[in-house]
Amino acid sequence: MKLHNYLYFKIYNNIIMVLSKTSKKKGSKSKKRGLIKKDPLDNFLSDIYGKLFR
């Protein structure tokens, strides 16, 4: 249970950080990775998965 709570806490922190810094970082990140910007949610989920499972 504690591990799950910790992961949810980290994910919520990432949500807040991404929402506060959406336009500036996402443009540069998508250009660096060569991603097509379809959905901000897709980019956000890929960011979370990249941070959790590096």
C-alpha positions as CSV (number, residue, x, y, z in Angstrom):
1,M,0.0,0.0,0.0
2,K,2.8,2.4,0.9
3,L,4.5,1.9,-2.5
4,H,1.2,2.6,-4.4
5,N,0.6,5.7,-2.3
6,Y,4.1,6.9,-3.1
7,L,3.7,6.3,-6.8
8,Y,0.3,8.2,-6.8
9,F,2.0,11.0,-5.0
10,K,4.8,11.2,-7.5
11,I,2.3,11.1,-10.4
12,Y,0.2,13.9,-8.9
13,N,3.4,16.0,-8.5
14,N,4.2,15.3,-12.2
15,I,0.7,16.3,-13.2
16,I,1.0,19.6,-11.3
17,M,4.5,20.3,-12.7
18,V,3.4,19.5,-16.3
19,L,0.3,21.5,-16.1
20,S,2.2,24.5,-14.7
21,K,4.9,24.3,-17.4
22,T,2.9,22.9,-20.4
23,S,3.7,25.2,-23.3
24,K,7.4,25.9,-22.7
25,K,8.8,22.4,-22.1
26,K,6.4,20.3,-24.2
27,G,7.3,22.0,-27.5
28,S,11.0,21.5,-27.0
29,K,10.6,17.9,-25.8
30,S,8.3,16.9,-28.7
31,K,10.8,18.4,-31.1
32,K,13.7,16.6,-29.5
33,R,12.0,13.2,-29.6
34,G,10.5,13.8,-33.0
35,L,7.0,13.1,-31.8
36,I,3.9,14.4,-33.6
37,K,1.8,16.4,-31.2
38,K,-1.6,14.6,-31.4
39,D,-2.8,14.9,-27.8
40,P,-1.4,16.7,-24.8
41,L,-2.6,13.7,-22.7
42,D,-0.5,11.3,-24.8
43,N,2.6,13.4,-24.3
44,F,1.9,13.7,-20.6
45,L,1.4,9.9,-20.2
46,S,4.6,9.2,-22.1
47,D,6.4,11.7,-19.8
48,I,5.1,9.8,-16.7
49,Y,6.0,6.4,-18.1
50,G,9.5,7.7,-19.1
51,K,10.1,9.0,-15.5
52,L,8.7,5.9,-13.8
53,F,10.4,3.2,-15.9
54,R,13.7,4.6,-17.0
